[in-house]
Amino acid sequence: MNDIVVKEEQRGYSIHVEPLHRLITCKLYGFFDSRFERQYHDDFFRVLASLHVPEVFLLVDTTEYPPQSKEVQEIRQRIIHKLAEYHVTKLAYVAAKALNRLQSERLAKQKSEVKIAFFKSEEEARAWLLK
């Protein structure tokens, strides 16, 4: 599957798949409204559904993704709840800013079968996911 890259003036996302490592890397930036978040949600799950592997690792880079509205956070929670259904076993967040990290940690506190960890760099996150 090809990478998905969606860019608008002040916001966007990319979804990159490394089939050999069973790794999906999502990079998010800018403020999302509910329509844009749902678009990301749909693209993300289309990519996940296309993978036919027993286990998937997910890296989400939020270093350029500021804290989002409550409405967007609620849509994001639905993503976390559905990850295990798509064989995601580990989720690594890269969040350089404390506020981003707090928002991601709040979302991650939802009950989930997925192991979730937080990192300050993509390198640290990849090392944890692929060990």
C-alpha positions as CSV (number, residue, x, y, z in Angstrom):
1,M,0.0,0.0,0.0
2,N,1.2,3.5,-0.8
3,D,1.7,6.1,1.9
4,I,-1.2,8.5,2.6
5,V,-0.3,12.1,2.8
6,V,-3.0,14.7,3.4
7,K,-2.0,18.4,3.7
8,E,-4.1,21.5,4.1
9,E,-2.8,24.9,4.7
10,Q,-2.1,24.7,8.5
11,R,-2.8,21.0,9.2
12,G,-2.2,17.5,7.9
13,Y,-1.2,14.0,8.5
14,S,0.8,11.2,6.9
15,I,0.4,7.4,7.3
16,H,3.5,5.4,6.3
17,V,3.6,1.5,6.4
18,E,6.7,-0.6,6.8
19,P,5.3,-4.1,6.0
20,L,8.6,-5.8,6.8
21,H,8.5,-4.5,10.4
22,R,4.6,-4.6,10.6
23,L,4.9,-0.9,11.6
24,I,2.6,2.0,10.8
25,T,3.9,5.5,11.4
26,C,1.4,8.4,11.6
27,K,2.6,12.0,11.8
28,L,0.0,14.6,12.7
29,Y,0.4,18.4,12.7
30,G,-1.9,21.4,13.2
31,F,-5.4,21.8,14.6
32,F,-7.9,19.3,13.4
33,D,-11.7,19.9,13.3
34,S,-14.1,17.0,13.6
35,R,-14.4,16.6,9.8
36,F,-10.6,16.4,9.3
37,E,-10.2,14.1,12.3
38,R,-12.9,11.7,10.8
39,Q,-11.1,11.8,7.5
40,Y,-7.8,10.8,9.3
41,H,-9.8,8.1,11.2
42,D,-11.2,6.7,7.9
43,D,-7.8,6.7,6.1
44,F,-6.0,5.2,9.1
45,F,-8.5,2.3,9.4
46,R,-8.4,1.7,5.7
47,V,-4.7,1.2,5.9
48,L,-5.0,-1.0,9.0
49,A,-7.6,-3.2,7.3
50,S,-5.4,-3.7,4.3
51,L,-2.7,-5.3,6.4
52,H,-3.0,-9.1,6.8
53,V,-0.5,-9.8,9.5
54,P,-0.9,-11.3,13.0
55,E,0.5,-8.3,14.8
56,V,0.9,-4.5,14.0
57,F,2.9,-1.9,15.8
58,L,1.8,1.8,15.7
59,L,4.0,4.9,16.1
60,V,2.1,8.2,16.3
61,D,4.3,11.4,16.1
62,T,2.5,14.3,17.7
63,T,5.5,16.7,18.0
64,E,3.7,19.2,15.7
65,Y,0.2,18.4,16.8
66,P,-1.0,20.8,19.5
67,P,-3.6,19.9,22.1
68,Q,-6.9,19.4,20.3
69,S,-10.6,20.2,21.1
70,K,-12.7,17.9,23.2
71,E,-14.7,16.9,20.1
72,V,-11.5,15.8,18.3
73,Q,-10.3,14.0,21.4
74,E,-13.5,12.0,21.6
75,I,-13.1,10.8,18.0
76,R,-9.5,9.9,18.8
77,Q,-10.7,7.8,21.7
78,R,-12.7,5.7,19.3
79,I,-9.4,4.9,17.4
80,I,-7.8,3.7,20.6
81,H,-10.7,1.5,21.4
82,K,-10.7,-0.2,18.0
83,L,-6.9,-0.9,17.7
84,A,-6.9,-4.4,19.2
85,E,-9.6,-5.5,16.7
86,Y,-7.0,-4.8,14.0
87,H,-4.2,-6.7,15.7
88,V,-2.3,-3.6,17.0
89,T,-0.4,-4.8,20.0
90,K,1.9,-1.8,20.8
91,L,1.3,1.9,20.4
92,A,4.2,4.4,20.8
93,Y,3.4,8.2,21.1
94,V,6.1,10.7,20.3
95,A,5.2,13.8,22.2
96,A,7.9,16.4,22.8
97,K,5.7,18.9,24.6
98,A,4.4,18.2,28.1
99,L,0.8,19.3,27.2
100,N,0.7,17.0,24.1
101,R,2.0,14.2,26.3
102,L,-0.7,14.8,29.0
103,Q,-3.5,14.8,26.4
104,S,-2.2,11.6,24.8
105,E,-1.8,10.0,28.3
106,R,-5.4,10.9,29.1
107,L,-6.6,9.2,25.9
108,A,-4.4,6.2,26.6
109,K,-5.9,5.6,30.1
110,Q,-8.9,4.1,28.4
111,K,-9.1,0.4,28.8
112,S,-7.2,-1.2,26.0
113,E,-5.4,-4.5,25.3
114,V,-2.7,-2.5,23.5
115,K,0.5,-1.7,25.3
116,I,1.1,2.1,25.2
117,A,4.2,4.0,25.9
118,F,5.4,7.6,25.4
119,F,8.7,8.9,24.1
120,K,10.5,12.2,23.3
121,S,11.9,10.9,20.0
122,E,11.0,8.7,17.1
123,E,14.2,6.7,17.5
124,E,13.3,5.8,21.1
125,A,9.8,4.9,20.0
126,R,10.9,2.7,17.2
127,A,13.4,0.9,19.4
128,W,10.6,0.0,21.9
129,L,8.2,-1.1,19.2
130,L,10.6,-3.3,17.4
131,K,12.3,-5.0,20.3
